[in-house]
Amino acid sequence: MLSQSAHLEAASKGLRILSLSPGTVATDMQRVIKATGVNPVSQLEWSDHVPPEWPAQAIVWLCGDGGADYAGRETSLRDEDLRRKIGLI
C-alpha cells in the first residue's frame, strides 16, 4: 500500500516507486544467524538463500523498461514469473 501511494504521488515527477522483497540472501549475516540456531531462519540450509546477485539484478531490471508494469507494486523474488522475466532462472 505504501509503494502504491508513493508511486501515485511521485509518478507525475517521472519517478517509479515500487518495493522488492528479495527473501533471505546468501550473505555472511546468514552464516552468523545459522550459527545461533535461535529462529526459523537459522534452520535454513545455505542453498535456501538467494544469491546476492539476484536482488541486484532485479533492481536493475525493475528500473528499466521491464519494470514499468511493476510500478506502485510490492514485488518478491519468490515470484517465479518475475525471476524468469529478469533472467534469474
PyMOL Python script that loads the backbone (N, CA, C, O; Angstrom):
from pymol import cmd

cmd.read_pdbstr("""\
ATOM      1  N   MET A   1       0.814  -1.191   0.000  1.00  0.00           N
ATOM      2  CA  MET A   1       0.000   0.000   0.000  1.00  0.00           C
ATOM      3  C   MET A   1       0.865   1.265   0.000  1.00  0.00           C
ATOM      4  O   MET A   1       0.556   2.232  -0.696  1.00  0.00           O
ATOM      5  N   LEU A   2       1.946   1.252   0.782  1.00  0.00           N
ATOM      6  CA  LEU A   2       2.835   2.404   0.820  1.00  0.00           C
ATOM      7  C   LEU A   2       3.483   2.628  -0.547  1.00  0.00           C
ATOM      8  O   LEU A   2       3.601   3.765  -1.005  1.00  0.00           O
ATOM      9  N   SER A   3       3.902   1.535  -1.198  1.00  0.00           N
ATOM     10  CA  SER A   3       4.515   1.658  -2.527  1.00  0.00           C
ATOM     11  C   SER A   3       3.535   2.264  -3.517  1.00  0.00           C
ATOM     12  O   SER A   3       3.903   3.124  -4.317  1.00  0.00           O
ATOM     13  N   GLN A   4       2.310   1.823  -3.464  1.00  0.00           N
ATOM     14  CA  GLN A   4       1.291   2.337  -4.378  1.00  0.00           C
ATOM     15  C   GLN A   4       1.034   3.818  -4.123  1.00  0.00           C
ATOM     16  O   GLN A   4       0.971   4.602  -5.070  1.00  0.00           O
ATOM     17  N   SER A   5       0.888   4.205  -2.880  1.00  0.00           N
ATOM     18  CA  SER A   5       0.641   5.607  -2.539  1.00  0.00           C
ATOM     19  C   SER A   5       1.809   6.492  -2.964  1.00  0.00           C
ATOM     20  O   SER A   5       1.614   7.556  -3.551  1.00  0.00           O
ATOM     21  N   ALA A   6       3.018   6.041  -2.661  1.00  0.00           N
ATOM     22  CA  ALA A   6       4.203   6.820  -3.028  1.00  0.00           C
ATOM     23  C   ALA A   6       4.319   6.938  -4.539  1.00  0.00           C
ATOM     24  O   ALA A   6       4.676   7.997  -5.054  1.00  0.00           O
ATOM     25  N   HIS A   7       4.019   5.859  -5.252  1.00  0.00           N
ATOM     26  CA  HIS A   7       4.097   5.912  -6.712  1.00  0.00           C
ATOM     27  C   HIS A   7       3.068   6.896  -7.273  1.00  0.00           C
ATOM     28  O   HIS A   7       3.377   7.681  -8.169  1.00  0.00           O
ATOM     29  N   LEU A   8       1.858   6.849  -6.747  1.00  0.00           N
ATOM     30  CA  LEU A   8       0.820   7.771  -7.226  1.00  0.00           C
ATOM     31  C   LEU A   8       1.222   9.226  -7.009  1.00  0.00           C
ATOM     32  O   LEU A   8       0.916  10.086  -7.835  1.00  0.00           O
ATOM     33  N   GLU A   9       1.898   9.501  -5.913  1.00  0.00           N
ATOM     34  CA  GLU A   9       2.352  10.860  -5.634  1.00  0.00           C
ATOM     35  C   GLU A   9       3.543  11.267  -6.492  1.00  0.00           C
ATOM     36  O   GLU A   9       3.663  12.435  -6.861  1.00  0.00           O
ATOM     37  N   ALA A  10       4.422  10.327  -6.815  1.00  0.00           N
ATOM     38  CA  ALA A  10       5.681  10.670  -7.480  1.00  0.00           C
ATOM     39  C   ALA A  10       5.697  10.436  -8.986  1.00  0.00           C
ATOM     40  O   ALA A  10       6.585  10.946  -9.669  1.00  0.00           O
ATOM     41  N   ALA A  11       4.757   9.690  -9.514  1.00  0.00           N
ATOM     42  CA  ALA A  11       4.777   9.328 -10.931  1.00  0.00           C
ATOM     43  C   ALA A  11       4.769  10.556 -11.837  1.00  0.00           C
ATOM     44  O   ALA A  11       5.413  10.550 -12.887  1.00  0.00           O
ATOM     45  N   SER A  12       4.062  11.590 -11.454  1.00  0.00           N
ATOM     46  CA  SER A  12       3.990  12.793 -12.296  1.00  0.00           C
ATOM     47  C   SER A  12       5.342  13.513 -12.376  1.00  0.00           C
ATOM     48  O   SER A  12       5.553  14.359 -13.245  1.00  0.00           O
ATOM     49  N   LYS A  13       6.243  13.168 -11.468  1.00  0.00           N
ATOM     50  CA  LYS A  13       7.583  13.760 -11.472  1.00  0.00           C
ATOM     51  C   LYS A  13       8.585  12.840 -12.165  1.00  0.00           C
ATOM     52  O   LYS A  13       9.790  13.086 -12.130  1.00  0.00           O
ATOM     53  N   GLY A  14       8.077  11.774 -12.798  1.00  0.00           N
ATOM     54  CA  GLY A  14       8.938  10.853 -13.524  1.00  0.00           C
ATOM     55  C   GLY A  14       9.578   9.778 -12.674  1.00  0.00           C
ATOM     56  O   GLY A  14      10.502   9.101 -13.125  1.00  0.00           O
ATOM     57  N   LEU A  15       9.104   9.611 -11.455  1.00  0.00           N
ATOM     58  CA  LEU A  15       9.667   8.596 -10.566  1.00  0.00           C
ATOM     59  C   LEU A  15       8.821   7.327 -10.593  1.00  0.00           C
ATOM     60  O   LEU A  15       7.595   7.385 -10.694  1.00  0.00           O
ATOM     61  N   ARG A  16       9.481   6.200 -10.504  1.00  0.00           N
ATOM     62  CA  ARG A  16       8.799   4.904 -10.415  1.00  0.00           C
ATOM     63  C   ARG A  16       9.089   4.354  -9.028  1.00  0.00           C
ATOM     64  O   ARG A  16      10.240   4.082  -8.685  1.00  0.00           O
ATOM     65  N   ILE A  17       8.059   4.196  -8.249  1.00  0.00           N
ATOM     66  CA  ILE A  17       8.208   3.688  -6.885  1.00  0.00           C
ATOM     67  C   ILE A  17       7.643   2.270  -6.835  1.00  0.00           C
ATOM     68  O   ILE A  17       6.542   2.007  -7.318  1.00  0.00           O
ATOM     69  N   LEU A  18       8.413   1.374  -6.246  1.00  0.00           N
ATOM     70  CA  LEU A  18       7.970   0.007  -6.019  1.00  0.00           C
ATOM     71  C   LEU A  18       8.799  -0.560  -4.888  1.00  0.00           C
ATOM     72  O   LEU A  18       9.761   0.065  -4.441  1.00  0.00           O
ATOM     73  N   SER A  19       8.436  -1.731  -4.429  1.00  0.00           N
ATOM     74  CA  SER A  19       9.240  -2.358  -3.380  1.00  0.00           C
ATOM     75  C   SER A  19       9.660  -3.742  -3.850  1.00  0.00           C
ATOM     76  O   SER A  19       8.977  -4.379  -4.653  1.00  0.00           O
ATOM     77  N   LEU A  20      10.783  -4.189  -3.340  1.00  0.00           N
ATOM     78  CA  LEU A  20      11.305  -5.509  -3.678  1.00  0.00           C
ATOM     79  C   LEU A  20      11.604  -6.266  -2.394  1.00  0.00           C
ATOM     80  O   LEU A  20      12.351  -5.797  -1.535  1.00  0.00           O
ATOM     81  N   SER A  21      11.013  -7.433  -2.280  1.00  0.00           N
ATOM     82  CA  SER A  21      11.322  -8.341  -1.180  1.00  0.00           C
ATOM     83  C   SER A  21      12.195  -9.454  -1.749  1.00  0.00           C
ATOM     84  O   SER A  21      11.702 -10.312  -2.482  1.00  0.00           O
ATOM     85  N   PRO A  22      13.486  -9.450  -1.418  1.00  0.00           N
ATOM     86  CA  PRO A  22      14.364 -10.455  -2.008  1.00  0.00           C
ATOM     87  C   PRO A  22      14.299 -11.815  -1.309  1.00  0.00           C
ATOM     88  O   PRO A  22      14.780 -12.807  -1.856  1.00  0.00           O
ATOM     89  N   GLY A  23      13.716 -11.878  -0.119  1.00  0.00           N
ATOM     90  CA  GLY A  23      13.798 -13.108   0.660  1.00  0.00           C
ATOM     91  C   GLY A  23      15.125 -13.119   1.402  1.00  0.00           C
ATOM     92  O   GLY A  23      15.753 -12.074   1.568  1.00  0.00           O
ATOM     93  N   THR A  24      15.552 -14.282   1.847  1.00  0.00           N
ATOM     94  CA  THR A  24      16.836 -14.354   2.537  1.00  0.00           C
ATOM     95  C   THR A  24      17.947 -14.467   1.497  1.00  0.00           C
ATOM     96  O   THR A  24      17.845 -15.223   0.531  1.00  0.00           O
ATOM     97  N   VAL A  25      19.000 -13.704   1.718  1.00  0.00           N
ATOM     98  CA  VAL A  25      20.095 -13.605   0.750  1.00  0.00           C
ATOM     99  C   VAL A  25      21.346 -14.241   1.348  1.00  0.00           C
ATOM    100  O   VAL A  25      21.651 -14.059   2.526  1.00  0.00           O
ATOM    101  N   ALA A  26      22.056 -14.982   0.522  1.00  0.00           N
ATOM    102  CA  ALA A  26      23.264 -15.695   0.956  1.00  0.00           C
ATOM    103  C   ALA A  26      24.401 -14.711   1.218  1.00  0.00           C
ATOM    104  O   ALA A  26      25.206 -14.420   0.333  1.00  0.00           O
ATOM    105  N   THR A  27      24.449 -14.208   2.444  1.00  0.00           N
ATOM    106  CA  THR A  27      25.500 -13.274   2.859  1.00  0.00           C
ATOM    107  C   THR A  27      26.141 -13.806   4.140  1.00  0.00           C
ATOM    108  O   THR A  27      25.661 -14.773   4.733  1.00  0.00           O
ATOM    109  N   ASP A  28      27.210 -13.176   4.550  1.00  0.00           N
ATOM    110  CA  ASP A  28      27.859 -13.581   5.808  1.00  0.00           C
ATOM    111  C   ASP A  28      26.902 -13.474   6.993  1.00  0.00           C
ATOM    112  O   ASP A  28      27.009 -14.236   7.954  1.00  0.00           O
ATOM    113  N   MET A  29      25.966 -12.525   6.925  1.00  0.00           N
ATOM    114  CA  MET A  29      24.998 -12.380   8.006  1.00  0.00           C
ATOM    115  C   MET A  29      24.197 -13.669   8.187  1.00  0.00           C
ATOM    116  O   MET A  29      23.876 -14.044   9.315  1.00  0.00           O
ATOM    117  N   GLN A  30      23.872 -14.347   7.087  1.00  0.00           N
ATOM    118  CA  GLN A  30      23.115 -15.598   7.190  1.00  0.00           C
ATOM    119  C   GLN A  30      23.950 -16.689   7.861  1.00  0.00           C
ATOM    120  O   GLN A  30      23.405 -17.550   8.551  1.00  0.00           O
ATOM    121  N   ARG A  31      25.254 -16.657   7.664  1.00  0.00           N
ATOM    122  CA  ARG A  31      26.129 -17.630   8.349  1.00  0.00           C
ATOM    123  C   ARG A  31      26.091 -17.400   9.868  1.00  0.00           C
ATOM    124  O   ARG A  31      26.054 -18.353  10.646  1.00  0.00           O
ATOM    125  N   VAL A  32      26.101 -16.125  10.278  1.00  0.00           N
ATOM    126  CA  VAL A  32      26.033 -15.788  11.704  1.00  0.00           C
ATOM    127  C   VAL A  32      24.685 -16.226  12.276  1.00  0.00           C
ATOM    128  O   VAL A  32      24.626 -16.810  13.357  1.00  0.00           O
ATOM    129  N   ILE A  33      23.609 -15.944  11.551  1.00  0.00           N
ATOM    130  CA  ILE A  33      22.266 -16.338  12.014  1.00  0.00           C
ATOM    131  C   ILE A  33      22.189 -17.858  12.153  1.00  0.00           C
ATOM    132  O   ILE A  33      21.661 -18.365  13.143  1.00  0.00           O
ATOM    133  N   LYS A  34      22.711 -18.582  11.171  1.00  0.00           N
ATOM    134  CA  LYS A  34      22.683 -20.056  11.214  1.00  0.00           C
ATOM    135  C   LYS A  34      23.393 -20.571  12.464  1.00  0.00           C
ATOM    136  O   LYS A  34      22.931 -21.518  13.101  1.00  0.00           O
ATOM    137  N   ALA A  35      24.508 -19.950  12.809  1.00  0.00           N
ATOM    138  CA  ALA A  35      25.287 -20.395  13.970  1.00  0.00           C
ATOM    139  C   ALA A  35      24.540 -20.203  15.289  1.00  0.00           C
ATOM    140  O   ALA A  35      24.810 -20.914  16.257  1.00  0.00           O
ATOM    141  N   THR A  36      23.610 -19.256  15.338  1.00  0.00           N
ATOM    142  CA  THR A  36      22.878 -19.017  16.580  1.00  0.00           C
ATOM    143  C   THR A  36      21.824 -20.074  16.853  1.00  0.00           C
ATOM    144  O   THR A  36      21.587 -20.432  18.007  1.00  0.00           O
ATOM    145  N   GLY A  37      21.187 -20.578  15.802  1.00  0.00           N
ATOM    146  CA  GLY A  37      20.131 -21.569  15.968  1.00  0.00           C
ATOM    147  C   GLY A  37      18.905 -21.055  16.692  1.00  0.00           C
ATOM    148  O   GLY A  37      18.132 -21.854  17.223  1.00  0.00           O
ATOM    149  N   VAL A  38      18.699 -19.744  16.732  1.00  0.00           N
ATOM    150  CA  VAL A  38      17.636 -19.176  17.567  1.00  0.00           C
ATOM    151  C   VAL A  38      16.277 -18.990  16.892  1.00  0.00           C
ATOM    152  O   VAL A  38      15.290 -18.742  17.585  1.00  0.00           O
ATOM    153  N   ASN A  39      16.194 -19.100  15.591  1.00  0.00           N
ATOM    154  CA  ASN A  39      14.906 -18.847  14.938  1.00  0.00           C
ATOM    155  C   ASN A  39      14.780 -19.689  13.670  1.00  0.00           C
ATOM    156  O   ASN A  39      15.741 -20.350  13.276  1.00  0.00           O
ATOM    157  N   PRO A  40      13.612 -19.678  13.026  1.00  0.00           N
ATOM    158  CA  PRO A  40      13.421 -20.492  11.822  1.00  0.00           C
ATOM    159  C   PRO A  40      14.421 -20.186  10.699  1.00  0.00           C
ATOM    160  O   PRO A  40      14.806 -21.091   9.959  1.00  0.00           O
ATOM    161  N   VAL A  41      14.838 -18.947  10.567  1.00  0.00           N
ATOM    162  CA  VAL A  41      15.801 -18.600   9.523  1.00  0.00           C
ATOM    163  C   VAL A  41      17.124 -19.316   9.778  1.00  0.00           C
ATOM    164  O   VAL A  41      17.810 -19.707   8.834  1.00  0.00           O
ATOM    165  N   SER A  42      17.479 -19.488  11.035  1.00  0.00           N
ATOM    166  CA  SER A  42      18.743 -20.162  11.362  1.00  0.00           C
ATOM    167  C   SER A  42      18.711 -21.637  10.980  1.00  0.00           C
ATOM    168  O   SER A  42      19.760 -22.278  10.912  1.00  0.00           O
ATOM    169  N   GLN A  43      17.536 -22.178  10.732  1.00  0.00           N
ATOM    170  CA  GLN A  43      17.404 -23.587  10.358  1.00  0.00           C
ATOM    171  C   GLN A  43      17.511 -23.806   8.852  1.00  0.00           C
ATOM    172  O   GLN A  43      17.587 -24.947   8.397  1.00  0.00           O
ATOM    173  N   LEU A  44      17.516 -22.713   8.070  1.00  0.00           N
ATOM    174  CA  LEU A  44      17.593 -22.841   6.621  1.00  0.00           C
ATOM    175  C   LEU A  44      18.967 -23.324   6.182  1.00  0.00           C
ATOM    176  O   LEU A  44      19.981 -23.002   6.800  1.00  0.00           O
ATOM    177  N   GLU A  45      18.982 -24.088   5.123  1.00  0.00           N
ATOM    178  CA  GLU A  45      20.243 -24.516   4.516  1.00  0.00           C
ATOM    179  C   GLU A  45      20.762 -23.382   3.644  1.00  0.00           C
ATOM    180  O   GLU A  45      19.989 -22.533   3.200  1.00  0.00           O
ATOM    181  N   TRP A  46      22.060 -23.365   3.400  1.00  0.00           N
ATOM    182  CA  TRP A  46      22.683 -22.313   2.600  1.00  0.00           C
ATOM    183  C   TRP A  46      22.021 -22.214   1.223  1.00  0.00           C
ATOM    184  O   TRP A  46      21.844 -21.119   0.690  1.00  0.00           O
ATOM    185  N   SER A  47      21.665 -23.348   0.664  1.00  0.00           N
ATOM    186  CA  SER A  47      21.052 -23.373  -0.670  1.00  0.00           C
ATOM    187  C   SER A  47      19.640 -22.784  -0.686  1.00  0.00           C
ATOM    188  O   SER A  47      19.096 -22.528  -1.761  1.00  0.00           O
ATOM    189  N   ASP A  48      19.042 -22.568   0.482  1.00  0.00           N
ATOM    190  CA  ASP A  48      17.712 -21.953   0.561  1.00  0.00           C
ATOM    191  C   ASP A  48      17.763 -20.448   0.336  1.00  0.00           C
ATOM    192  O   ASP A  48      16.741 -19.835   0.026  1.00  0.00           O
ATOM    193  N   HIS A  49      18.928 -19.853   0.488  1.00  0.00           N
ATOM    194  CA  HIS A  49      19.085 -18.408   0.323  1.00  0.00           C
ATOM    195  C   HIS A  49      19.356 -18.072  -1.139  1.00  0.00           C
ATOM    196  O   HIS A  49      19.991 -18.846  -1.855  1.00  0.00           O
ATOM    197  N   VAL A  50      18.866 -16.905  -1.579  1.00  0.00           N
ATOM    198  CA  VAL A  50      19.135 -16.496  -2.957  1.00  0.00           C
ATOM    199  C   VAL A  50      20.536 -15.902  -3.051  1.00  0.00           C
ATOM    200  O   VAL A  50      21.032 -15.321  -2.086  1.00  0.00           O
ATOM    201  N   PRO A  51      21.170 -16.044  -4.207  1.00  0.00           N
ATOM    202  CA  PRO A  51      22.498 -15.441  -4.378  1.00  0.00           C
ATOM    203  C   PRO A  51      22.402 -13.918  -4.273  1.00  0.00           C
ATOM    204  O   PRO A  51      21.392 -13.343  -4.677  1.00  0.00           O
ATOM    205  N   PRO A  52      23.426 -13.256  -3.743  1.00  0.00           N
ATOM    206  CA  PRO A  52      23.375 -11.796  -3.579  1.00  0.00           C
ATOM    207  C   PRO A  52      23.247 -11.052  -4.908  1.00  0.00           C
ATOM    208  O   PRO A  52      22.808  -9.902  -4.931  1.00  0.00           O
ATOM    209  N   GLU A  53      23.621 -11.686  -5.995  1.00  0.00           N
ATOM    210  CA  GLU A  53      23.495 -11.030  -7.295  1.00  0.00           C
ATOM    211  C   GLU A  53      22.035 -10.886  -7.719  1.00  0.00           C
ATOM    212  O   GLU A  53      21.701  -9.970  -8.471  1.00  0.00           O
ATOM    213  N   TRP A  54      21.167 -11.770  -7.250  1.00  0.00           N
ATOM    214  CA  TRP A  54      19.763 -11.733  -7.667  1.00  0.00           C
ATOM    215  C   TRP A  54      19.066 -10.427  -7.307  1.00  0.00           C
ATOM    216  O   TRP A  54      18.460  -9.817  -8.188  1.00  0.00           O
ATOM    217  N   PRO A  55      19.120  -9.966  -6.055  1.00  0.00           N
ATOM    218  CA  PRO A  55      18.461  -8.686  -5.758  1.00  0.00           C
ATOM    219  C   PRO A  55      19.052  -7.545  -6.582  1.00  0.00           C
ATOM    220  O   PRO A  55      18.321  -6.663  -7.032  1.00  0.00           O
ATOM    221  N   ALA A  56      20.366  -7.557  -6.780  1.00  0.00           N
ATOM    222  CA  ALA A  56      21.000  -6.504  -7.577  1.00  0.00           C
ATOM    223  C   ALA A  56      20.481  -6.531  -9.013  1.00  0.00           C
ATOM    224  O   ALA A  56      20.124  -5.488  -9.561  1.00  0.00           O
ATOM    225  N   GLN A  57      20.437  -7.710  -9.623  1.00  0.00           N
ATOM    226  CA  GLN A  57      19.919  -7.825 -10.985  1.00  0.00           C
ATOM    227  C   GLN A  57      18.446  -7.425 -11.047  1.00  0.00           C
ATOM    228  O   GLN A  57      18.010  -6.791 -12.007  1.00  0.00           O
ATOM    229  N   ALA A  58      17.692  -7.794 -10.031  1.00  0.00           N
ATOM    230  CA  ALA A  58      16.267  -7.458 -10.002  1.00  0.00           C
ATOM    231  C   ALA A  58      16.066  -5.946  -9.964  1.00  0.00           C
ATOM    232  O   ALA A  58      15.213  -5.415 -10.676  1.00  0.00           O
ATOM    233  N   ILE A  59      16.832  -5.262  -9.151  1.00  0.00           N
ATOM    234  CA  ILE A  59      16.705  -3.806  -9.049  1.00  0.00           C
ATOM    235  C   ILE A  59      17.038  -3.144 -10.381  1.00  0.00           C
ATOM    236  O   ILE A  59      16.321  -2.245 -10.820  1.00  0.00           O
ATOM    237  N   VAL A  60      18.117  -3.577 -11.026  1.00  0.00           N
ATOM    238  CA  VAL A  60      18.484  -3.014 -12.326  1.00  0.00           C
ATOM    239  C   VAL A  60      17.362  -3.246 -13.327  1.00  0.00           C
ATOM    240  O   VAL A  60      16.982  -2.329 -14.056  1.00  0.00           O
ATOM    241  N   TRP A  61      16.827  -4.464 -13.370  1.00  0.00           N
ATOM    242  CA  TRP A  61      15.757  -4.796 -14.311  1.00  0.00           C
ATOM    243  C   TRP A  61      14.494  -3.979 -14.016  1.00  0.00           C
ATOM    244  O   TRP A  61      13.855  -3.461 -14.933  1.00  0.00           O
ATOM    245  N   LEU A  62      14.141  -3.868 -12.733  1.00  0.00           N
ATOM    246  CA  LEU A  62      12.935  -3.129 -12.358  1.00  0.00           C
ATOM    247  C   LEU A  62      13.045  -1.640 -12.674  1.00  0.00           C
ATOM    248  O   LEU A  62      12.030  -0.968 -12.858  1.00  0.00           O
ATOM    249  N   CYS A  63      14.267  -1.122 -12.738  1.00  0.00           N
ATOM    250  CA  CYS A  63      14.470   0.287 -13.099  1.00  0.00           C
ATOM    251  C   CYS A  63      14.392   0.509 -14.611  1.00  0.00           C
ATOM    252  O   CYS A  63      14.272   1.646 -15.068  1.00  0.00           O
ATOM    253  N   GLY A  64      14.460  -0.567 -15.378  1.00  0.00           N
ATOM    254  CA  GLY A  64      14.398  -0.467 -16.834  1.00  0.00           C
ATOM    255  C   GLY A  64      12.971  -0.583 -17.339  1.00  0.00           C
ATOM    256  O   GLY A  64      12.011  -0.537 -16.571  1.00  0.00           O
ATOM    257  N   ASP A  65      12.858  -0.735 -18.649  1.00  0.00           N
ATOM    258  CA  ASP A  65      11.541  -0.813 -19.282  1.00  0.00           C
ATOM    259  C   ASP A  65      10.686  -1.949 -18.741  1.00  0.00           C
ATOM    260  O   ASP A  65       9.474  -1.797 -18.590  1.00  0.00           O
ATOM    261  N   GLY A  66      11.311  -3.088 -18.447  1.00  0.00           N
ATOM    262  CA  GLY A  66      10.565  -4.244 -17.953  1.00  0.00           C
ATOM    263  C   GLY A  66       9.865  -3.996 -16.638  1.00  0.00           C
ATOM    264  O   GLY A  66       8.846  -4.622 -16.347  1.00  0.00           O
ATOM    265  N   GLY A  67      10.396  -3.096 -15.843  1.00  0.00           N
ATOM    266  CA  GLY A  67       9.827  -2.831 -14.534  1.00  0.00           C
ATOM    267  C   GLY A  67       8.624  -1.908 -14.527  1.00  0.00           C
ATOM    268  O   GLY A  67       7.985  -1.728 -13.490  1.00  0.00           O
ATOM    269  N   ALA A  68       8.310  -1.323 -15.669  1.00  0.00           N
ATOM    270  CA  ALA A  68       7.195  -0.369 -15.722  1.00  0.00           C
ATOM    271  C   ALA A  68       5.882  -0.983 -15.237  1.00  0.00           C
ATOM    272  O   ALA A  68       5.083  -0.311 -14.584  1.00  0.00           O
ATOM    273  N   ASP A  69       5.661  -2.254 -15.556  1.00  0.00           N
ATOM    274  CA  ASP A  69       4.415  -2.914 -15.133  1.00  0.00           C
ATOM    275  C   ASP A  69       4.350  -3.139 -13.624  1.00  0.00           C
ATOM    276  O   ASP A  69       3.286  -3.452 -13.089  1.00  0.00           O
ATOM    277  N   TYR A  70       5.466  -2.984 -12.946  1.00  0.00           N
ATOM    278  CA  TYR A  70       5.513  -3.220 -11.503  1.00  0.00           C
ATOM    279  C   TYR A  70       5.436  -1.927 -10.690  1.00  0.00           C
ATOM    280  O   TYR A  70       5.508  -1.960  -9.462  1.00  0.00           O
ATOM    281  N   ALA A  71       5.293  -0.803 -11.364  1.00  0.00           N
ATOM    282  CA  ALA A  71       5.222   0.489 -10.683  1.00  0.00           C
ATOM    283  C   ALA A  71       4.087   0.490  -9.665  1.00  0.00           C
ATOM    284  O   ALA A  71       2.962   0.097  -9.971  1.00  0.00           O
ATOM    285  N   GLY A  72       4.397   0.936  -8.458  1.00  0.00           N
ATOM    286  CA  GLY A  72       3.403   1.021  -7.398  1.00  0.00           C
ATOM    287  C   GLY A  72       3.093  -0.304  -6.729  1.00  0.00           C
ATOM    288  O   GLY A  72       2.206  -0.375  -5.879  1.00  0.00           O
ATOM    289  N   ARG A  73       3.803  -1.344  -7.095  1.00  0.00           N
ATOM    290  CA  ARG A  73       3.515  -2.680  -6.552  1.00  0.00           C
ATOM    291  C   ARG A  73       4.613  -3.155  -5.617  1.00  0.00           C
ATOM    292  O   ARG A  73       5.740  -2.660  -5.640  1.00  0.00           O
ATOM    293  N   GLU A  74       4.253  -4.117  -4.806  1.00  0.00           N
ATOM    294  CA  GLU A  74       5.224  -4.831  -3.986  1.00  0.00           C
ATOM    295  C   GLU A  74       5.620  -6.068  -4.777  1.00  0.00           C
ATOM    296  O   GLU A  74       4.758  -6.844  -5.191  1.00  0.00           O
ATOM    297  N   THR A  75       6.921  -6.259  -4.990  1.00  0.00           N
ATOM    298  CA  THR A  75       7.394  -7.397  -5.764  1.00  0.00           C
ATOM    299  C   THR A  75       8.222  -8.310  -4.877  1.00  0.00           C
ATOM    300  O   THR A  75       8.782  -7.882  -3.868  1.00  0.00           O
ATOM    301  N   SER A  76       8.290  -9.566  -5.267  1.00  0.00           N
ATOM    302  CA  SER A  76       9.011 -10.555  -4.457  1.00  0.00           C
ATOM    303  C   SER A  76       9.798 -11.480  -5.378  1.00  0.00           C
ATOM    304  O   SER A  76       9.302 -11.909  -6.420  1.00  0.00           O
ATOM    305  N   LEU A  77      11.020 -11.777  -4.981  1.00  0.00           N
ATOM    306  CA  LEU A  77      11.814 -12.735  -5.743  1.00  0.00           C
ATOM    307  C   LEU A  77      11.319 -14.162  -5.546  1.00  0.00           C
ATOM    308  O   LEU A  77      11.819 -15.083  -6.192  1.00  0.00           O
ATOM    309  N   ARG A  78      10.345 -14.354  -4.667  1.00  0.00           N
ATOM    310  CA  ARG A  78       9.711 -15.668  -4.556  1.00  0.00           C
ATOM    311  C   ARG A  78       8.789 -15.921  -5.752  1.00  0.00           C
ATOM    312  O   ARG A  78       8.395 -17.060  -6.003  1.00  0.00           O
ATOM    313  N   ASP A  79       8.443 -14.855  -6.492  1.00  0.00           N
ATOM    314  CA  ASP A  79       7.577 -14.949  -7.662  1.00  0.00           C
ATOM    315  C   ASP A  79       8.384 -15.523  -8.834  1.00  0.00           C
ATOM    316  O   ASP A  79       9.238 -14.843  -9.402  1.00  0.00           O
ATOM    317  N   GLU A  80       8.107 -16.764  -9.181  1.00  0.00           N
ATOM    318  CA  GLU A  80       8.854 -17.446 -10.234  1.00  0.00           C
ATOM    319  C   GLU A  80       8.729 -16.739 -11.575  1.00  0.00           C
ATOM    320  O   GLU A  80       9.693 -16.688 -12.339  1.00  0.00           O
ATOM    321  N   ASP A  81       7.552 -16.191 -11.871  1.00  0.00           N
ATOM    322  CA  ASP A  81       7.351 -15.467 -13.124  1.00  0.00           C
ATOM    323  C   ASP A  81       8.271 -14.245 -13.195  1.00  0.00           C
ATOM    324  O   ASP A  81       8.861 -13.975 -14.241  1.00  0.00           O
ATOM    325  N   LEU A  82       8.393 -13.512 -12.099  1.00  0.00           N
ATOM    326  CA  LEU A  82       9.285 -12.356 -12.056  1.00  0.00           C
ATOM    327  C   LEU A  82      10.737 -12.809 -12.248  1.00  0.00           C
ATOM    328  O   LEU A  82      11.479 -12.193 -13.014  1.00  0.00           O
ATOM    329  N   ARG A  83      11.143 -13.869 -11.567  1.00  0.00           N
ATOM    330  CA  ARG A  83      12.527 -14.362 -11.721  1.00  0.00           C
ATOM    331  C   ARG A  83      12.818 -14.744 -13.167  1.00  0.00           C
ATOM    332  O   ARG A  83      13.925 -14.523 -13.658  1.00  0.00           O
ATOM    333  N   ARG A  84      11.827 -15.319 -13.853  1.00  0.00           N
ATOM    334  CA  ARG A  84      12.008 -15.674 -15.268  1.00  0.00           C
ATOM    335  C   ARG A  84      12.174 -14.424 -16.131  1.00  0.00           C
ATOM    336  O   ARG A  84      13.055 -14.367 -16.989  1.00  0.00           O
ATOM    337  N   LYS A  85      11.325 -13.428 -15.901  1.00  0.00           N
ATOM    338  CA  LYS A  85      11.392 -12.189 -16.682  1.00  0.00           C
ATOM    339  C   LYS A  85      12.749 -11.509 -16.520  1.00  0.00           C
ATOM    340  O   LYS A  85      13.305 -10.976 -17.480  1.00  0.00           O
ATOM    341  N   ILE A  86      13.270 -11.532 -15.304  1.00  0.00           N
ATOM    342  CA  ILE A  86      14.561 -10.893 -15.024  1.00  0.00           C
ATOM    343  C   ILE A  86      15.702 -11.701 -15.634  1.00  0.00           C
ATOM    344  O   ILE A  86      16.766 -11.156 -15.929  1.00  0.00           O
ATOM    345  N   GLY A  87      15.480 -12.997 -15.821  1.00  0.00           N
ATOM    346  CA  GLY A  87      16.523 -13.864 -16.362  1.00  0.00           C
ATOM    347  C   GLY A  87      17.324 -14.569 -15.290  1.00  0.00           C
ATOM    348  O   GLY A  87      18.441 -15.024 -15.536  1.00  0.00           O
ATOM    349  N   LEU A  88      16.752 -14.660 -14.098  1.00  0.00           N
ATOM    350  CA  LEU A  88      17.449 -15.322 -12.991  1.00  0.00           C
ATOM    351  C   LEU A  88      17.313 -16.836 -13.067  1.00  0.00           C
ATOM    352  O   LEU A  88      18.162 -17.565 -12.556  1.00  0.00           O
ATOM    353  N   ILE A  89      16.250 -17.306 -13.701  1.00  0.00           N
ATOM    354  CA  ILE A  89      16.040 -18.755 -13.877  1.00  0.00           C
ATOM    355  C   ILE A  89      15.661 -19.025 -15.317  1.00  0.00           C
ATOM    356  O   ILE A  89      15.438 -20.176 -15.691  1.00  0.00           O
TER     357      ILE A  89
END
""", "prot")
cmd.dss("prot")
cmd.show_as("cartoon", "prot")
cmd.util.cbc("prot")
cmd.orient("prot")
